[in-house]
């Protein structure tokens, strides 16, 4: 069953798409994002040219927002297989144990929670439909990643523990044709400001 307000557009928060919880999917998404060096990262790409990097899941395509130090809003053009679902953050925040100002798991947990609690704007649109995000906040379990050199976290390469919090979309496979996804968010202090638009060709 999906949220009735969105018909068949988005999976219900308590569903387990392809046998995994939303929390598990956020972990897989972060492991995917962290595995890619910054120069090839889809999150720093404003055009969509890098969106296919390391996309290996047979059922789901991962899309990204932007980082706060990205070169402005992103407008990305991507081709998506028609049978694949789409998983992406509206706005999210992570904390890594390798960060020198993090001293404990509880500090990591509080950092991600407080940053998402601080949001003044979080919005998502699919084909002009504004989605109600109140059901779609996901706080991940603590997990490990192996950071490559020149990683998107700006940390020393190697294994570290991570946790994240944020709002996510898990879209069911879109009909063949052209579609548009828009996501954005801002925190109260203004240090986080995310805006990305996807023009998708589903084939």
N, C-alpha and C positions, 0 to 999 in steps of 0.2 A: 504493500500500500504506500502511495506517495502522499505528500501534503496536498490536500484537495485544492487549496488555493492556487497551486502551480500545475494542477492536472498531472500530466506525465513528464513535466519538464525536469524535475529535480527529485532525487531519491529522498525518502523520508530519513530524518536524522537517526532513527533507530533501526533502519534497515542495515543489512550487511551486504553491500554490493559485491558481487563476485566472491562471496564467502569471507569478507573482511569487514571489520568495524571501521567507522570513520576515523577513529583514533589510529588504527593500524594503517589506514591509507595516508594519514598525515605523516607518519613515520617514513613510509615508503617514498612519499613526495620529498621530504627533507633529505633523505639519503640520496635520492636522485639529484636534487639541486646541489648538495654539497659535493657530489662526486665530480662536478664539472668545474674546471679552472675558470677564473673570472673572465678571461679573454674570450671564452667560448660560451659563457653563461647566457641562457635565454632570458634571465632576469635583467641583465645589462644590455641586452639587444633591444633596440627600439623599433625594429622593422619586422621581426619574425624570422629572420634568416637562420637563427640558431635554435629554433623551437624543436627541431627533431633530434637534437644531440642527446644521446643515451636514452631515447624513448624505447623501452624494451618490453613493456607490459602488453600482453596480447589483447587485453580488454579495455584498457584505459589510457587516454592521453593526458599528460600533465601539462598544464599551462601555469604561468607565473604572473605575479604582479611586478613591481619594480622595487629597487632598493632606494633608500633615502638619498644616496649619493649618485643615483643614476642621472643621465642627461635629460631631465625633464620627463613629461608624460610619454608613454609608449603608444604607438599605433602600429599594430602588428598584423601581418597578412599570413595566414596559414591554411594549408590543405589538410583536412581531417578525414580519415576513413569513416564511412557512414555507419559502420557497425560498432564504433568505439564510443564509450562514455568519456566524459571530460571532467577532470578533477582539478580544481584550482583554488587558491586562496583569494578572498576579497581583500583582507588585510590580516597579516599575521606577524608574530614576533617570536624570536628564538633567543635562548641564552645558552652559552657553551661553558663548560667547566674549564676549558683551556683559556678563557678570557681572564686576564690578570686581576680584574676587579671582582671576580666570582670566587667565593671561598667555600661554598657548601651547596648541596642539592636544594636545601630549603631557600637559599638566596636565589638560585636559578628559578625556582617555582614562583617566588614572589615577584621577581623582575618581570617575567612574562605576563603574569596575571595583572600586575599593576599597570603595565603599558597598555594592555587591551582594555582594562577598566577605564583608562584615561581617554578613550576615543571620543571625539566630537562628531565624527562623520564616518559612516561605513555604508556603502551603497553598491548595489549590483543590478545590472540590467541585462536581459537577454531578449534580443529582437524587440526592443522597446518596452518590454515588461519589467517593471521594477519589482524585485524580489524582496520579500520580508525575511530579514536575516536573523530574527530573534531566536529561531530554533537551531541555528547552524554554527554556534560557537563550539570549538573543539579544543580541549586541553590535552596535549599528548602525554603519554607516559615518558619517562626518562629513557633515552636510547643512545646507542653509540654510533658515531660516524668516523670514517677514516678520511681526514681532510687532506686533499692534494696540495701541492705547492700552488701559491697564488690563488688560494681559495676565496670564495665569496664572503666568508666570515672575517677575512683579514687576519687570521690567526696562524700560528706555527703549524706546519703540516704534521699529521699524525692522528692517533685515535683520541677522541674526547667524548664526554657525555654531553647530551643536548636535551632540552625540553622546549616545547613551544605552546603558544596559545593563539587563538585568532578565529576569524570567521571564514567559512569555506563554502564552496559550491560543488555539488556532485551532480552533474547533468547527465540524464539518460541520453543515449545516442540520438543526435539531432537528425531530422529528415534531410535527405539529399537536397542541396541547394546552398544559397548564401545565408549566412547568419552573422549577427553582431553581438558580442559580449563586451560590456563595460563594467569595470570595477574601480573602486576608489575608497580611500579612507584617510583620516587625519586625526592625530592625537591632540589633546588639549594644548600641549606646549608647542605644537607645530614642528617638532623635530622629526616626526614621521608623517610623510605626505605621499600617498600612493595613488597613481592614476594610470590605468592602462585600458586600451581598447583593442579588441580583436575583431578583425574582419575575416570570417571563416568561410572557406569553400568546402562543403561536405560532399564527398564523392564516393 
